[in-house]
Amino acid sequence: MLKMNLEYRKGILFVRLKGNLNANTASRFSEYTLPIIKDYKVKYMVYNLNDLVSIDKTGEDVLLKSSTYVEDHKGKVLIVNNKINTPLHFENISNELVALSLVNS
């Protein structure tokens, strides 16, 4: 099961994930978030994975795919992740407040 919370604040799309992002839930994630990212031309995005229990290769791929849309708009993707071991190469930050200061500086 995967719960998603999306919030757009001060020019940043915060994507908070809770549960498991895997082959069973990745398509739901894509169907929900990709249209938002593309339609609104999101330039800055923060993935908060602190409440994510697990992520598999399919989950990592869907995060990478959605980040390419942000990067196409010369944007930046940040990740808040203090627990999950993943090879994703986004800039890792300690909390969402750091994102606000980095993006709006």
C-alpha positions, 0 to 999 in steps of 0.5 A, spaced: 500 500 500 502 507 498 499 513 500 501 519 497 501 527 499 502 532 494 503 539 496 505 545 492 508 551 496 512 557 494 514 554 487 516 547 490 512 540 489 512 536 495 511 529 494 510 525 501 510 518 500 508 513 505 508 505 505 511 501 499 513 504 492 514 497 488 511 494 482 504 494 485 504 501 487 508 504 482 503 505 476 498 508 481 504 513 483 505 515 475 498 516 473 497 521 479 503 525 479 506 525 472 500 529 469 501 534 475 508 535 473 507 535 466 501 540 466 503 545 471 511 545 468 513 543 475 520 546 476 522 544 483 520 538 487 522 534 493 521 527 494 520 526 502 521 518 503 522 518 511 515 514 511 516 510 506 517 502 508 520 500 502 522 501 495 524 496 489 527 497 482 520 499 479 519 504 484 526 507 483 524 508 476 518 511 477 521 516 481 527 517 476 522 518 470 518 523 474 524 527 475 526 527 468 520 532 467 522 537 472 529 537 469 527 538 462 524 545 465 531 546 468 529 545 475 531 541 481 529 535 484 531 534 492 530 528 496 528 527 504 531 520 506 533 518 512 531 511 512 531 508 505 537 505 502 536 507 495 541 509 489 537 515 487 542 520 485 538 526 487 541 531 492 539 529 499 537 534 504 535 533 512 528 536 511 523 540 507 525 546 510 532 546 507 528 545 500 525 552 501 531 555 503 535 552 497 530 553 492 528 560 494 535 563 495 
